[in-house]
Amino acid sequence: MLFTSRSLDGGFKNVMILGNGKFTYEVDTEWPKLPSGWSFREVADVAVDAEDNVYVFNRGDHPMIVFDREGNFKSAWGEDIFSRAHGVTFSPDGTLWCADDGDHTVRQCTTEGKVLLTIGTPNKPAAYQSGKPFNRPTKVAFSLDGDLYISDGYGNAKVHRYTASGKYQSSWGDYGTDPGEFNLVHSVVTDSKGKVYIADRENHRVQVFNPDGSYVTQWNNMHRPCGIHIVGELCYIGELPTHLPVNADYPDIGSRVSIYDLDGNLQARLGASHMGEEADQFIAPHGITVDSRGDIYVGEVSWTSWSSQLDPPREVRSFRKLVKQQ
């Protein structure tokens, strides 16, 4: 929905509203404020700290760019660390865990960019489809006792469990479509009770597991779930568009953000019926988080999914803030 409202300077501006009821958001088209000449290229993931500073993990020249909640630039780092940004997660101790699927590692970093721990050997992946960690890991989540769950999704079909000091514990998962099997295990998150939620991307579902990896249930009726984030009793999911020519023009097939309760009931879907560059459209929601006020931040892999294939190729929007309406 597009509205016109009076701005603080007495003029008028167009306001794009997504959703309805208690899931109503204004699209902030002026967020963030990048330094002159900088770009994200595309945003793989995003995380917010306790002060609502926003950490944008991207595939441009400055892999981690930090903003305050108003979108003002604060700092950047990671230029000499990361190969290909994929997933970023804040741990309970306030450090960042960054999954780099380009060099097959997971790194624990301070918010200033100091590497505290690296799990995996840079540029030395485990054998493809061997099940051993790692071959293009994607995301980190945390158990109630502080262990790590690491989704190892592009070159494996596993979730690995490690201690916070980097000691391997166990793994679960295999290729397939049955319960407990994966067709690209793309992201992982836990809830307040310790259950583990997996974005099983190419099976078009989210699977739910107990902390020991035993299967609980699955949520269906979504399209290529990619980014996944839980706050309280709500789960926010970024869904990718199709990658097939045959249904490229179909409406309501991904390119949206969906909100579920933790019983798997759909609460809202945000975004227009087709992908695109308009204020109400998404292209390729890949990473997602929510701040203390309920605002949603969405990172999109727009370059990989779409704009690199244009003639000529061009960078397009790859990051979006949705401001929750009270």
Buried (B, 14 or more C-beta within 10 A) or exposed (E): EEEEEEEEEEEEEEBBBBBEEEBBBBBBEEBBEBEEEEBBBBBBBBBBBEEBBBBBBBBBBBBBBBBBBEBEBEBBBBEEBBBBBBBBBBBEEEBBBBBBBBBBBBBBBEBEBEEEEBBBEBEEBBEEEEBBBBBBBBBBBBBEEEBBBBBBBBBBBBBBBBEBEEEEEEBBBBBEEEEBBBBBBBBBBBBEEBBBBBBBBBBBBBBBBEBEBEBEEBBEEBBBBBBBBBBEEBBBBBBBBBEEEEEEEBEEBBBBBBBBEBEBEEBBBBBBBBBBEEBBBBBBBBBBBBBEEBBBBBBBBBBBBBBBEEEEEEBBBBBBBBBBBE
